[in-house]
Amino acid sequence: MRRDWLPIKTTPWSLGLMLVIALVMIQATKLPDPLNDWVYDRAITAWPAPVDNNVVIIAIDEFSLEQLGRWPWDRDLHASLIDKLHQAGAATVVMDILFTEPGSGDNALAEAMERHGRVALPVYLSAPTRGRMITEHLPTASLTRKTAALGHAHIELDNDGVARGLYLYNGLAGQLWPALSLAAEQPHPRRSSPPLPGYTNVRQDYRLVPLAGGAGTIPTYSYANILNYPVIKDEFTGKTVFVGATAAGFGDILPTPFSGLSRPMSGVEFHANVFSASQQHLLISQAPDWAPPALNLLVLLLLALLLPKLRPGTTLLACTALAAGLIVAYLMMLFVVRVHLPVASALVLPIAAIPIASGLRLAMTNRFMNRQLDEMAQTPQLSLPEPSNRHPQQLLTHLQALFHPPGWLLASDNELLEVSGMTLAQAPPTEVPGHWQHQQNQSWIKLIRGNTRYLLGLTLPNDLSRELIQLYLNQLDLDGQTGNQIRPRPSENISARIHKVRAATRKLGEMQSFIRHSFEHMPDGIIVTDELGVIRFSNRHIEDWFREPMPSLSGMPLTTLLEGYDPRDQPPWYEIISETLTLQQSRNADLTVHGKDFLIHLAPFALPDTRQFGIIANISDISELREQQRQHREAIDFISHDVRSPLVSQLALIEQLKRNPGHIEARQLDQLGRLARRSYQLAEEFVQLARAEQLTETRFYECEFLAIVENARDSVCEQAQEKGISILLTGTEDLWLKGNAELLERAVINLLTNAVQYSPSDSAISVHVYQAAHLACLAISDEGYGIDPQELPYLFDRYHRQKRSEVSGIHGTGLGLSFVKTVVEKHRGAIAVDSKPDEGTTFTLKLPIAHPMH
């Protein structure tokens, strides 16, 4: 095996170095942070946390402001609310309202807090301003003494302004306050901080909060409704109640992963979500600082060790699988371990590895391509020569051999080169080279070859084939200007290689396309097998004839295919195929598939310069040939019996008259006339059927259908009058067809004759000519004996005769209705029959109209 064709791989060291550089560049940008936030937001919003059943919100909303007046309210209202909640059995009340300044009603509020015993208040740290350091704001002294817990109400905003978490402890150096939601769970003592200056803001234990949803997810009640109406029993029993502002005018709103800026969440709702998640132990910690770099290093090592061992086609799959694995691991850490591990840098690495690995492979294959390009460029070109490259005199010779035109002309700059039956004066002005101009049965084209102008003209047959030839000529590309364009040779190195690859690939593609199209458009079915008789290639004929999809054919043993559709015993298919391979001899066999007859020719072959061999099976459709043979046998049987019988009877009667010429009776002459007429009728119908079968559209012309039917009616009127049968023709509209009027009239005569023969005396035959959509229709109805249902499927078969009519003494040839069906099908029409025994028969013909849009 040539080593030039071995897969080209990169090394772990080269790929690893490039990935390290890519990782450093990624870390130097701000891409990982927003990507980490986006991944977290998608996960949290896709699987929101459940709401704890023991948390509710009392909202200071717009309705409450309308009912209770402008803010701030008298603190007696808050005392009344706490008392009402105490009576309702609320376990804890968290007042997310700042009471940093004394006000009226402080004593009432403090007493209400004391009566309840579990009321938490917020601590607020004001931001430093110019000339003023950060300051800690506690509730008033009277309220601080009566509160059960104090907690900070600060919520952190990330760099994109979205609230995703908070610090469990926050405060000035020396003493840290627990978060307000944490203080609501149980009394939490203030935590000491490291020795730092007293004005330093210290924050500890950051947690991400898995929200239960957007604004309004946690059960919420209006402050005014709770204060003004009785509380429903057990509505607040044992629950932690958060009281705070949700009205937009307070400005206490936060963008969250669920809403962004479109529907922000109030601060009290965020604290309630923190409490709900904390109660269920769902708060999420940040991974240690060393975890993200360790994950990046692990992913980098995996990519550097794995990708060089993979084929280029599987690199994308491997990187996608690795990225998916990182996402799954991230979700497991987030929702199971409750740890947030940033994976943005690790996710970007597999994406960056795809172009890096591809670039390294391209660089390593560069020399290999250069070695092969020259060899590929030498591939011989296999395609059909363009007609535009041929000389006009050669074109004229080829067109003469193809169409045998009655006349032709070829001139060069008004100088006649070849002419027959045409003159230059007949040529129309041809402005555009390479385009045919048609004038009735003459076609002209101007061609330019180099600096010479040529004029080529043809006189075409003045029949239906003229239009087809003119359409075919219009499809030919004879303009020599498009085929001689000079393509500029690229000057850049990579462009030169691409040009050489394109040229070589085009040649190979043209060869493969030529072979493939030739293989697919062969008139016979082709199957190619390997040395074990397994099908490796087949064309569309095999797929259509056997009704097997192409994927199921490939890989199927040829014996299995043939035995599945035409099982045979002598000789069996396996024996025929095995002998073809072992004896290396061609074999022929008949084959029947889905009612069609085929001839299969099996020929062994061997590929040059290899040890591979197999079978080429050529399958020819001989159904038409077998049908012609069957018709030939039927015709011989018909002639030997039906035609021969009346002739023999005539000869016998003539011999009898010869023996006694003086005693010729009228009865004998009538019998002789009947036999002669029957012989003539048989011969006439046989000849008419043969004419119908040979009918082509070249013998079509425009004819009027109603006139055809009227002529046919006139032809059978005398026969109808002998039996007292009336023929009633309806229809006044002229319906023009493109067809053969003589054979159409004969077909209608056959139908009318049958109607007269099979109708009782003194009955009526209805003939109706009408138009339905784009069809000219004829309906012939009689009051005759009808047709048995079992006879209907064979009614139009050749030589078929109805048993009922034969028994009743009406003898036919069995060719009349077959002739009618053949004529109708040649005119692209259809015929139908509707009959019931003893109720009559209706034949309906439908033929396309010549100009349906007129």
C-alpha positions in Angstrom: 0.0 0.0 0.0 1.3 3.5 -0.9 2.0 5.6 2.2 0.9 8.7 0.3 -2.7 7.7 0.9 -2.4 7.1 4.7 -4.5 9.4 6.8 -2.7 12.6 7.7 -2.7 13.4 11.5 -1.6 16.3 13.6 0.6 15.8 16.8 -0.7 16.4 20.4 2.2 18.9 21.0 1.4 21.1 18.0 -2.4 21.0 18.6 -1.9 21.5 22.4 0.3 24.6 21.9 -2.2 26.2 19.5 -5.0 25.5 22.0 -3.0 27.1 24.9 -2.6 30.2 22.8 -6.3 30.2 22.0 -7.1 29.8 25.7 -4.9 32.7 26.7 -6.6 34.9 24.1 -10.0 33.8 25.3 -9.2 34.6 28.9 -7.8 38.0 27.8 -11.2 39.0 26.4 -14.5 39.6 28.2 -16.2 36.8 26.3 -16.2 34.1 29.2 -18.2 36.3 31.7 -21.3 37.0 29.6 -21.2 33.5 28.2 -21.1 32.1 31.7 -24.1 34.3 32.7 -26.0 33.3 29.6 -25.5 29.5 30.3 -26.6 30.0 33.9 -29.6 32.0 32.9 -30.7 29.4 30.4 -30.4 26.6 32.9 -32.2 28.4 35.7 -35.1 29.5 33.5 -35.4 26.1 31.9 -35.6 24.3 35.3 -37.0 26.9 37.8 -36.8 26.0 41.5 -40.1 24.9 43.3 -41.8 27.4 45.7 -41.7 26.6 49.4 -45.2 26.3 50.7 -44.4 28.3 53.9 -43.6 31.7 52.2 -46.0 34.4 51.1 -45.7 38.1 50.2 -47.8 41.1 51.3 -47.2 43.7 48.7 -47.3 47.4 49.0 -48.7 47.8 45.5 -50.5 50.5 43.5 -53.8 49.4 44.8 -52.7 49.7 48.4 -51.3 53.2 47.7 -54.7 54.2 46.3 -56.6 52.8 49.3 -54.3 53.9 52.1 -52.9 57.1 50.8 -49.5 58.4 49.8 -46.2 56.9 51.2 -44.9 57.0 53.9 -47.8 55.6 55.9 -48.3 56.0 59.6 -46.5 53.2 61.4 -49.8 52.4 63.2 -50.8 50.7 59.9 -47.8 48.5 60.1 -48.6 47.7 63.7 -52.2 46.7 62.7 -50.8 44.5 60.0 -48.5 42.7 62.3 -51.3 42.2 64.9 -53.5 40.8 62.2 -50.8 38.5 60.9 -50.2 37.4 64.6 -53.8 36.6 64.9 -53.7 34.6 61.6 -50.9 32.5 62.9 -48.0 33.8 60.8 -44.7 32.2 62.1 -42.4 35.0 61.0 -42.9 38.5 59.6 -40.1 40.0 57.6 -40.6 43.8 57.1 -38.6 44.8 54.1 -39.2 48.4 55.0 -36.6 50.9 56.3 -37.4 52.4 59.7 -34.1 54.3 60.1 -35.7 57.6 61.3 -38.1 58.1 64.2 -41.8 58.5 63.4 -45.2 58.7 64.8 -46.5 55.3 65.7 -43.1 53.8 66.6 -44.3 52.7 70.0 -47.4 51.0 68.6 -45.2 49.3 66.0 -42.7 48.2 68.7 -45.4 46.8 70.9 -46.9 44.9 67.9 -43.5 43.5 67.2 -43.1 42.4 70.8 -46.5 40.8 70.9 -45.7 38.8 67.8 -42.2 37.9 68.8 -40.8 36.9 65.4 -40.5 40.1 63.3 -37.3 40.7 61.3 -36.2 44.2 60.1 -33.6 45.2 57.5 -30.2 46.9 57.9 -29.2 49.2 55.2 -25.6 50.2 54.2 -25.6 53.5 52.3 -23.1 53.9 49.5 -20.2 56.2 50.0 -20.5 59.7 48.7 -18.2 62.7 48.3 -17.1 63.6 51.7 -18.9 60.8 53.4 -17.9 57.2 53.9 -20.1 54.1 53.8 -22.6 54.2 56.6 -24.6 51.6 58.4 -28.3 52.4 59.0 -30.3 50.4 61.6 -33.9 50.8 62.6 -34.7 53.2 65.3 -33.6 52.2 68.8 -37.1 51.3 70.0 -37.7 49.1 67.0 -34.2 47.5 67.2 -34.9 46.5 70.8 -38.1 44.7 69.9 -37.1 43.0 66.7 -36.3 39.3 66.7 -33.6 39.6 64.0 -31.8 42.1 61.8 -30.5 41.3 58.4 -29.0 43.2 55.5 -31.2 43.8 52.4 -28.5 44.2 49.8 -28.8 42.2 46.6 -25.8 42.0 44.2 -26.0 43.0 40.6 -23.6 41.3 38.1 -21.6 43.2 35.5 -24.6 43.1 33.1 -26.9 44.6 35.7 -28.9 41.4 36.4 -29.5 40.2 39.9 -28.6 36.5 40.3 -27.5 36.2 43.9 -26.4 37.8 47.2 -23.9 37.6 50.0 -25.2 35.7 53.1 -23.3 38.1 55.3 -22.6 41.8 54.7 -21.6 44.7 56.9 -18.9 47.0 58.1 -15.6 45.6 59.4 -16.0 44.1 62.8 -19.6 42.9 62.5 -21.4 41.3 59.7 -25.2 41.1 59.3 -26.9 38.0 57.9 -29.1 38.3 54.8 -32.6 39.4 55.6 -34.0 36.1 54.3 -31.4 34.2 56.4 -32.4 36.2 59.5 -36.0 35.2 58.9 -35.3 31.5 59.3 -34.0 31.7 62.9 -32.1 34.2 65.0 -28.6 34.5 63.4 -25.9 36.2 65.5 -23.8 38.8 63.7 -20.6 37.3 62.4 -17.2 38.8 63.1 -15.0 39.9 60.2 -11.2 40.0 59.8 -9.4 43.0 61.4 -10.0 45.8 58.9 -10.7 49.5 59.2 -14.2 50.1 60.5 -15.4 51.8 57.3 -14.6 48.8 55.1 -17.6 47.0 53.5 -17.1 43.3 54.1 -19.1 40.6 52.3 -18.9 36.9 52.7 -20.5 33.6 51.4 -21.9 34.6 48.0 -24.7 32.4 46.8 -26.5 32.2 43.5 -30.3 32.1 44.0 -32.3 29.7 41.8 -35.5 31.7 41.3 -38.9 30.0 41.2 -39.9 32.1 38.2 -40.6 35.7 37.2 -42.4 38.4 39.1 -45.6 37.1 40.7 -44.6 33.5 41.1 -44.7 33.4 44.9 -48.2 33.8 46.3 -48.8 37.5 46.8 -51.5 39.5 48.7 -52.3 43.2 48.6 -51.4 45.1 51.8 -54.7 47.0 51.7 -56.8 43.8 51.3 -55.1 42.1 54.3 -55.6 45.3 56.4 -59.2 46.0 55.5 -60.7 42.6 55.2 -60.8 39.5 57.4 -58.0 37.1 56.9 -59.0 33.6 55.6 -58.5 31.0 58.2 -55.2 29.1 58.0 -54.1 31.4 55.1 -50.9 32.5 57.0 -50.7 29.8 59.7 -47.1 28.7 60.2 -45.8 30.7 57.2 -43.1 33.3 56.8 -44.6 36.6 55.5 -42.5 39.1 53.6 -43.8 42.6 53.6 -42.4 45.0 51.1 -43.0 47.4 48.2 -43.8 46.1 44.7 -45.2 49.4 43.3 -43.1 50.8 40.5 -42.9 54.2 42.1 -40.6 52.9 44.9 -37.8 52.1 42.5 -37.0 48.8 44.3 -36.9 46.7 41.2 -34.3 44.3 39.9 -33.7 42.7 36.5 -33.5 38.9 36.8 -32.7 36.0 34.5 -36.4 35.4 34.0 -37.2 39.0 33.0 -34.3 41.2 32.3 -35.5 44.8 32.0 -38.9 43.9 30.5 -40.5 42.7 33.7 -38.2 43.3 36.7 -38.7 41.8 40.1 -39.2 43.7 43.3 -36.7 43.4 46.1 -39.1 41.8 48.5 -39.9 39.1 45.9 -36.2 38.4 45.5 -35.8 38.1 49.3 -38.8 35.7 49.4 -37.1 33.6 46.6 -33.9 33.5 48.7 -35.9 32.3 51.7 -37.8 29.7 49.6 -34.5 28.3 48.1 -32.7 28.4 51.5 -35.5 26.4 53.1 -35.2 23.7 50.5 -31.3 23.8 50.6 -31.2 25.0 46.9 -28.9 27.9 47.2 -25.9 27.5 44.9 -22.3 28.1 45.9 -19.5 29.2 43.7 -16.9 26.7 42.7 -13.4 27.2 44.2 -11.1 29.5 42.3 -8.9 26.6 41.2 -11.8 24.6 39.6 -12.3 26.6 36.3 -8.5 26.6 35.4 -8.4 22.9 36.2 -11.4 22.2 34.0 -9.8 24.2 31.2 -6.6 22.3 31.5 -8.5 18.9 31.5 -10.4 19.9 28.3 -7.3 21.1 26.7 -5.5 17.8 27.4 -8.4 15.8 26.1 -8.6 17.7 22.8 -4.8 17.6 22.3 -4.7 13.8 22.9 -7.9 12.9 21.2 -8.2 14.9 18.0 -5.0 13.9 16.4 -6.2 10.3 16.5 -9.5 11.1 14.8 -10.3 11.4 11.1 -11.2 14.9 9.9 -14.9 13.9 9.5 -15.3 12.9 13.1 -13.5 16.0 14.6 -16.7 18.0 14.6 -18.6 15.1 16.2 -16.0 14.7 18.9 -15.9 18.4 19.7 -19.7 18.5 19.8 -19.8 15.5 22.1 -17.3 17.1 24.4 -19.2 20.4 24.5 -22.4 18.4 25.2 -20.6 16.5 28.0 -19.5 19.8 29.5 -23.1 21.1 29.5 -24.3 17.9 31.2 -21.6 18.1 33.8 -22.4 21.8 34.4 -26.1 21.0 34.9 -25.3 18.1 37.3 -23.0 20.4 39.4 -25.6 23.1 39.3 -28.7 21.1 40.2 -27.3 18.1 42.1 -24.2 19.3 43.9 -25.6 22.9 44.0 -22.2 24.4 42.9 -21.8 26.8 40.0 -18.7 25.9 38.0 -18.0 28.5 35.1 -17.6 26.5 31.9 -17.5 29.3 29.3 -13.7 29.0 28.6 -13.9 25.2 28.5 -16.9 25.4 26.1 -15.1 27.7 23.8 -12.1 25.4 23.6 -13.8 22.6 21.5 -15.2 25.3 19.2 -11.8 26.8 18.7 -10.3 23.3 18.3 -12.3 22.6 15.1 -10.6 25.3 12.9 -7.3 24.9 14.6 -7.2 21.1 14.0 -8.5 21.6 10.5 -5.8 24.3 9.8 -3.1 22.0 11.0 -4.4 19.2 8.9 -4.5 21.5 5.9 -1.0 22.6 6.5 0.3 19.0 6.7 -1.7 18.0 3.6 -0.3 20.8 1.5 2.8 18.9 0.4 0.7 15.8 -0.2 -1.7 17.8 -2.4 1.2 19.3 -4.4 2.5 15.8 -5.1 -0.8 14.6 -6.3 -2.1 17.6 -8.3 0.1 17.1 -11.3 -0.8 13.4 -11.5 -4.5 14.3 -11.2 -4.2 17.0 -13.9 -3.1 14.4 -16.3 -6.4 12.5 -16.1 -7.9 12.2 -19.6 -11.0 14.1 -20.2 -14.1 12.1 -21.1 -17.1 14.1 -22.3 -19.1 14.7 -25.5 -17.7 17.4 -27.8 -19.6 20.6 -27.8 -21.6 21.4 -31.0 -20.4 25.0 -30.6 -16.8 23.9 -31.4 -17.7 22.3 -34.8 -17.3 23.9 -38.1 -20.5 25.0 -39.8 -19.8 22.7 -42.8 -19.5 19.8 -40.4 -22.6 20.9 -38.6 -24.5 20.9 -41.9 -23.3 17.4 -42.7 -24.4 16.1 -39.3 -27.8 17.8 -39.5 -28.3 16.3 -43.0 -27.6 12.8 -41.7 -29.9 13.3 -38.8 -33.0 14.9 -40.3 -32.7 14.4 -44.1 -34.0 17.9 -44.8 -35.6 18.5 -48.3 -33.4 21.6 -48.7 -30.4 23.3 -47.2 -28.1 26.2 -47.6 -24.7 27.2 -46.2 -23.1 30.6 -47.0 -19.9 32.3 -45.8 -20.0 36.1 -46.0 -22.8 36.0 -48.6 -20.8 33.4 -50.6 -22.7 30.1 -51.2 -20.8 27.0 -50.0 -23.6 24.4 -50.3 -27.1 24.9 -51.4 -30.1 22.7 -52.4 -33.7 23.9 -52.8 -33.1 27.2 -51.0 -31.8 30.7 -51.9 -30.2 33.6 -50.0 -33.2 35.8 -50.8 -35.4 33.6 -48.5 -33.1 34.2 -45.5 -34.6 36.5 -42.8 -32.5 39.2 -41.1 -30.6 37.4 -38.3 -29.3 39.8 -35.8 -28.3 37.6 -32.9 -25.7 34.9 -33.6 -26.3 31.4 -32.4 -30.1 31.6 -32.3 -32.4 29.9 -34.7 -35.1 31.8 -36.6 -38.0 29.8 -37.9 -40.3 30.8 -40.8 -42.9 28.1 -41.4 -40.9 25.1 -42.6 -37.5 27.0 -43.0 -35.0 27.5 -40.1 -32.0 29.8 -40.3 -29.1 30.5 -38.0 -26.1 32.9 -38.1 -22.8 31.4 -36.7 -19.5 33.2 -36.1 -16.3 31.2 -36.2 -13.2 33.4 -35.8 -13.6 36.4 -38.0 -15.9 34.6 -40.5 -19.7 34.8 -40.5 -21.7 31.9 -41.7 -25.4 31.5 -42.6 -27.0 28.1 -42.3 -30.5 27.3 -43.4 -32.6 24.1 -43.5 -36.0 23.2 -45.1 -37.8 20.9 -42.8 -40.6 18.4 -43.6 -44.0 20.1 -43.6 -45.7 17.8 -41.1 -46.0 17.4 -37.4 -42.3 16.4 -37.0 -41.4 20.0 -38.1 -42.3 21.5 -34.7 -40.4 18.8 -32.8 -37.3 19.4 -34.9 -37.5 23.1 -34.4 -37.7 22.7 -30.7 -34.7 20.4 -30.8 -32.7 22.9 -32.8 -33.5 25.6 -30.3 -31.9 23.5 -27.5 -28.6 23.2 -29.3 -25.8 25.5 -28.2 -24.1 26.4 -31.5 -22.7 29.8 -30.5 -18.9 29.4 -30.8 -18.2 32.5 -28.7 -19.0 30.9 -25.4 -16.9 27.8 -25.8 -13.5 29.6 -26.4 -13.2 31.8 -23.4 -9.7 32.0 -22.0 -9.6 31.5 -18.2 -7.0 33.7 -16.5 -4.4 31.7 -14.7 -4.2 32.7 -11.0 -0.9 34.1 -9.8 -1.1 33.4 -6.0 0.3 30.1 -4.8 -2.9 28.9 -3.0 -5.0 30.1 -5.9 -2.8 28.2 -8.3 -3.3 25.1 -6.3 -7.1 25.6 -6.2 -7.1 26.2 -10.0 -5.2 22.9 -10.5 -7.5 21.0 -8.1 -10.6 22.5 -9.8 -9.3 21.5 -13.3 -8.5 18.0 -12.2 -11.7 17.6 -10.3 -13.7 18.9 -13.2 -12.2 16.3 -15.5 -12.8 13.5 -13.0 -16.3 14.8 -12.4 -17.0 14.9 -16.1 -15.8 11.3 -16.5 -17.8 10.1 -13.6 -20.9 12.0 -14.7 -20.6 10.7 -18.2 -20.3 7.1 -16.9 -23.0 7.5 -14.4 -25.5 9.1 -16.8 -24.7 6.5 -19.4 -25.2 3.7 -16.9 -28.5 5.2 -15.7 -29.9 5.9 -19.2 -29.1 2.5 -20.8 -32.2 1.0 -22.4 -31.7 -2.2 -20.4 -31.4 -2.9 -16.7 -27.9 -3.4 -15.4 -26.7 -5.2 -12.3 -23.0 -5.5 -11.3 -22.0 -8.0 -8.6 -18.8 -8.8 -6.8 -17.1 -12.2 -6.8 -19.6 -13.6 -4.3 -22.6 -12.7 -6.5 -23.6 -9.7 -4.2 -25.1 -6.7 -5.9 -22.9 -3.7 -5.8 -24.3 -1.5 -8.5 -27.7 -1.2 -10.4 -29.4 1.3 -12.5 -32.9 2.8 -12.2 -34.5 0.2 -14.4 -33.8 -2.5 -11.8 -35.3 -0.3 -9.1 -38.4 0.3 -11.1 -38.9 -3.2 -12.5 -38.3 -5.0 -9.2 -39.9 -2.2 -7.1 -37.0 -2.4 -4.7 -35.4 0.8 -3.3 -31.8 1.4 -4.4 -30.4 1.1 -0.8 -31.9 -2.3 -0.3 -30.6 -3.6 -3.6 -27.0 -2.7 -2.8 -25.6 -5.6 -0.7 -28.3 -8.1 -1.6 -27.2 -11.4 -3.2 -28.3 -11.6 -6.8 -29.7 -15.1 -6.2 -31.9 -13.8 -3.4 -33.3 -11.0 -5.7 -34.1 -13.4 -8.6 -35.5 -16.2 -6.4 -37.7 -13.7 -4.6 -39.5 -12.6 -7.7 -39.3 -15.6 -10.1 -38.5 -18.9 -8.2 -37.5 -21.7 -10.6 -36.5 -25.3 -10.2 -34.8 -26.3 -13.5 -32.2 -25.0 -13.4 -32.3 -23.0 -10.1 -31.0 -19.5 -10.0 -28.1 -20.3 -7.6 -26.8 -22.9 -10.1 -27.0 -20.4 -13.0 -25.1 -17.7 -11.1 -22.6 -20.0 -9.5 -21.7 -21.6 -12.9 -21.3 -18.1 -14.4 -18.7 -17.3 -11.7 -16.9 -20.7 -11.5 -16.9 -21.5 -15.2 -16.4 -17.9 -16.3 -19.1 -18.4 -19.1 -22.0 -16.3 -20.1 -25.5 -17.6 -19.4 -29.0 -16.5 -20.6 -32.3 -17.1 -18.9 -35.9 -16.0 -19.0 -37.3 -14.0 -16.1 -40.8 -12.9 -15.1 -41.2 -10.0 -12.6 -44.6 -8.5 -11.7 -46.2 -10.0 -14.8 -43.6 -8.6 -17.2 -41.3 -10.8 -19.3 -37.5 -10.2 -19.3 -34.4 -11.8 -20.7 -31.4 -11.8 -18.4 -27.9 -12.2 -19.8 -25.2 -13.0 -17.2 -21.6 -12.3 -18.2 -18.5 -12.6 -16.0 -15.9 -9.8 -15.9 -12.6 -9.1 -14.2 -11.1 -5.7 -13.3 -7.7 -5.0 -14.8 -4.7 -5.0 -12.5 -6.7 -6.4 -9.7 -7.9 -9.8 -8.5 -11.5 -8.6 -8.3 -14.1 -10.1 -10.6 -17.9 -10.5 -10.7 -20.9 -10.6 -12.9 -22.6 -8.0 -15.2 -26.2 -8.9 -15.6 -28.0 -7.3 -18.5 -31.8 -7.5 -18.2 -33.9 -6.7 -21.2 -37.7 -6.0 -21.2 -39.2 -8.4 -23.8 -42.8 -8.0 -22.7 -43.7 -6.2 -25.9 -42.0 -8.8 -28.0 -43.8 -11.6 -26.1 -47.1 -9.7 -26.5 -46.4 -9.4 -30.2 -45.7 -13.1 -30.3 -49.0 -13.8 -28.5 -50.9 -11.5 -30.9 -49.2 -13.3 -33.8 -50.4 -16.7 -32.5 -53.9 -15.3 -31.9 -53.9 -13.8 -35.4 -52.9 -17.2 -36.9 -55.6 -19.0 -34.9 -58.1 -16.4 -36.0 -57.2 -16.7 -39.7 -57.0 -20.5 -39.5 -60.4 -20.8 -37.9 -62.7 -17.8 -38.2 -61.5 -16.7 -41.7 -60.9 -20.1 -43.0 -64.3 -21.5 -41.9 -66.6 -19.4 -44.1 -64.2 -19.7 -47.1 -64.3 -23.5 -46.8 -68.1 -23.3 -46.6 -68.1 -21.1 -49.7 -65.9 -23.5 -51.7 -68.1 -26.5 -50.6 -71.3 -24.7 -51.8 -69.6 -23.7 -55.1 -68.6 -27.3 -55.7 -72.2 -28.3 -55.0 -73.5 -25.8 -57.5 -71.0 -27.0 -60.1 -72.3 -30.5 -59.9 -75.9 -29.4 -60.6 -75.7 -26.1 -62.4 -79.2 -26.4 -63.8 -80.9 -26.4 -60.4 -79.5 -23.3 -58.6 -81.9 -22.2 -55.8 -82.2 -18.7 -54.4 -81.6 -20.1 -50.9 -78.2 -21.4 -52.0 -77.3 -18.0 -53.5 -78.4 -16.2 -50.3 -76.2 -18.6 -48.2 -73.3 -18.0 -50.6 -73.7 -14.2 -50.2 -73.9 -14.4 -46.4 -70.7 -16.4 -46.3 -69.0 -14.0 -48.6 -70.1 -11.0 -46.6 -68.9 -12.6 -43.4 -65.5 -13.3 -45.0 -65.3 -9.7 -46.1 -66.4 -8.5 -42.7 -63.7 -10.6 -41.0 -61.0 -9.4 -43.4 -62.2 -5.7 -43.1 -62.2 -5.7 -39.3 -58.8 -7.4 -39.2 -57.3 -4.8 -41.6 -59.0 -1.9 -39.7 -57.5 -3.1 -36.4 -54.1 -3.3 -37.9 -54.5 0.2 -39.2 -55.5 1.4 -35.8 -52.5 -0.2 -34.1 -50.1 1.5 -36.6 -51.8 4.9 -36.2 -49.4 7.8 -35.1 -50.0 11.5 -34.5 -48.4 12.3 -37.9 -51.7 11.2 -39.4 -53.7 13.5 -37.2 -55.5 16.6 -38.4 -58.2 18.9 -37.1 -61.7 17.4 -37.4 -65.2 18.1 -36.0 -66.5 15.5 -33.6 -70.2 16.1 -34.1 -69.9 15.7 -37.9 -68.0 12.4 -37.4 -70.8 11.1 -35.2 -73.5 12.2 -37.7 -71.7 10.4 -40.5 -71.5 7.3 -38.4 -75.2 7.5 -37.6 -76.1 7.8 -41.3 -74.0 4.7 -42.0 -76.0 2.5 -39.7 -79.5 4.1 -40.3 -80.5 1.5 -42.9 -79.5 -1.4 -40.6 -81.5 0.2 -37.7 -84.6 0.8 -39.8 -84.7 -2.9 -40.8 -85.3 -3.6 -37.0 -87.5 -0.6 -36.4 -84.9 1.0 -34.2 -84.7 4.8 -33.9 -81.4 6.5 -33.4 -81.8 9.8 -31.5 -78.8 12.2 -31.8 -78.5 15.2 -29.4 -75.7 17.8 -29.4 -75.3 21.0 -31.4 -71.9 22.2 -30.3 -68.9 22.0 -32.6 -66.1 20.1 -30.9 -62.8 20.2 -32.7 -60.4 17.4 -32.2 -56.9 16.7 -33.5 -57.1 13.1 -34.8 -57.9 10.8 -37.6 -61.5 11.3 -38.6 -61.7 8.1 -40.7 -60.8 5.8 -37.9 -62.8 7.7 -35.3 -65.9 7.4 -37.6 -65.2 3.7 -38.0 -65.0 3.3 -34.2 -68.4 5.1 -33.7 -69.9 2.9 -36.4 -68.7 -0.2 -34.6 -70.4 1.0 -31.4 -73.6 1.9 -33.2 -73.6 -1.4 -35.1 -73.2 -3.3 -31.8 -76.1 -1.3 -30.3 -78.3 -2.1 -33.2 -77.4 -5.8 -33.1 -78.0 -6.3 -29.4 -81.1 -4.2 -29.2 -84.7 -5.6 -29.6 -86.8 -4.5 -32.4 -88.8 -1.2 -32.1 -86.5 0.1 -29.4 -84.4 3.4 -29.3 -80.7 4.2 -29.3 -79.6 7.4 -27.7 -76.5 9.2 -29.0 -75.4 12.2 -27.0 -72.4 14.5 -27.9 -71.3 17.0 -25.3 -68.3 18.8 -23.8 -67.0 18.1 -20.2 -64.1 20.4 -19.2 -61.5 20.0 -21.9 -63.0 16.7 -23.2 -65.3 15.9 -26.1 -67.6 13.2 -24.9 -69.9 10.7 -26.7 -72.5 8.5 -24.9 -74.3 5.7 -26.8 -77.1 4.0 -24.8 -79.3 1.2 -26.0 -82.2 -0.9 -24.6 -80.7 -4.2 -25.4 -79.8 -7.4 -23.5 -76.9 -5.9 -21.5 -73.6 -7.5 -20.6 -73.0 -10.0 -17.9 -70.8 -8.6 -15.1 -68.3 -11.4 -15.5 -67.8 -10.5 -19.1 -67.1 -6.8 -18.5 -63.3 -7.1 -17.6 -62.7 -8.9 -21.0 -65.0 -6.9 -23.1 -62.3 -5.0 -25.0 -59.9 -8.0 -25.4 -59.0 -9.1 -28.9 -61.0 -12.0 -30.3 -63.2 -12.1 -27.2 -66.9 -12.9 -27.8 -69.7 -12.8 -25.3 -71.2 -16.2 -24.5 -74.6 -14.8 -24.2 -74.6 -13.3 -27.7 -73.1 -16.4 -29.2 -75.9 -18.5 -27.7 -78.5 -16.1 -28.9 -77.2 -16.4 -32.5 -75.4 -13.1 -32.9 -72.0 -14.1 -34.2 -69.2 -11.5 -34.0 -65.5 -11.5 -34.8 -64.2 -10.3 -31.4 -62.3 -7.4 -33.0 -64.9 -4.6 -33.1 -64.5 -3.4 -29.5 -60.8 -4.0 -29.5 -60.6 -1.8 -32.5 -62.6 0.9 -30.7 -60.4 0.9 -27.6 -57.2 1.0 -29.8 -58.4 4.0 -31.7 -59.5 5.9 -28.5 -56.1 5.2 -26.8 -54.2 6.4 -29.9 -56.1 9.7 -29.5 -55.1 9.9 -25.8 -58.7 9.3 -24.8 -60.7 6.8 -22.6 -63.7 4.6 -23.1 -66.0 3.3 -20.3 -69.0 0.9 -20.3 -71.9 0.8 -18.0 -74.2 -2.2 -18.4 -76.8 -4.3 -16.5 -78.3 -7.5 -17.9 -81.7 -7.0 -19.5 -81.5 -3.2 -18.9 -79.3 -1.9 -21.7 -75.7 -0.7 -22.1 -74.0 2.7 -22.3 -70.6 3.2 -23.9 -68.9 6.6 -23.1 -66.0 8.0 -25.1 -63.9 10.9 -23.9 -61.4 12.6 -26.2 -59.2 15.7 -25.7 -60.3 18.9 -27.5 -57.7 20.4 -29.9 -57.8 23.9 -28.5 -59.3 23.7 -24.9 -58.5 27.4 -24.1 -60.6 28.8 -27.1 
